Amino acid sequence: MRLILNPSAGGGRAAAALPGVEARLRELGVAFRTDTTGGLEDVGDLAREAAAAGEVAVPLSGDGCVGAVASALAGVDGALMGVLPGGRGNDFARVTGIPRDPVAACDVLVHGTPRPVDLGEVDGRRFIGIASLGFDSEANRIANEAPSRLGPLVYAYGALRALAGWKHARFTVDVDGHRTEVRGWSVAAANSGAYGGGMLLAPDAELDDGMLDVVLTTESSKLTFLRGLPRVFKGTHVELPTVRVLRGATVAIAADRPFTVYADGDPIAELPCTVRALPGAVQVLLPA
């Protein structure tokens, strides 16, 4: 196996976990080597090198690095990846049942089952979790600039800070040829169910159904939005009258003002954009 370590992930959490991870892999009798990356720019190259060498590519990092490895391996014959969560949110591990303790997650690399996992793609750039925009654009930007000591709370912090200056936008969303226009907070195209450190934005989304769950958060007062925000952590916000969920394989999105699209915690595109589901794009070792 090839460990791909992002030492800055999780405010240093991934780097701190490395000695325990390596010790556990030795106990399990796993042959491995470790590469350290300085950022997402070279993660894809390391993942493809691992696949070419017949190694399992295993990011020890956050969801951004997990998405980058998955993107690099998509469509590569025989490529296989594992996941050791080392970031702040670790939402991919959360929705797939991988232990969020990276040392405990080592056992999945040995006893897990390879399974095909879908990816999403925004204008040619792939992601594994949720692509979102609107209010989420500002909340993500603030969260990415926040102090690492906040840990998973950084996402709630970003949302609360973004709330102060938010003004509703008008979105045009075309899902498999069916056009919808809404005014409100945000649009998200979900390949996975969770983002933001445990927010179940799309509780019914599946990683292997070849579809995207499109979550529209429509117009409401800031107080109503704030009252409903805790429900996102249980996924019950979809029962609110201000939330609509559509499903489709291709989603075209535009708005009445510019927004950056974020996915797996990082900026990935600008509006207008088209999001597509890529069925069974990558094989991932998951709990049996």
Secondary structure, DSSP 8 states (H G I E B T S, - for coil): -EEEE-TTGGGTHHHHHHHHHHHHHHHTT---EEEE-SSGGGHHHHHHHHHHTT--EEEEE-HHHHHHHHHHHTT-TT--B--EE-SS--HHHHHHT--SSHHHHHHHHHH-EEEEEEEEEETTEEESSEEEEEHHHHHHHHHHHS-GGGGGGHHHHHHHHHHTT---EEEEEEETTEEEEEEEEEEEEESSS-BTTTB-SSTT--TTSS-EEEEEEE---HHHHHHHGGGGGTTGGGGSTTEEEEEESEEEEEESS--EEEETTEEEEESSEEEEEEEEEEEEEE--
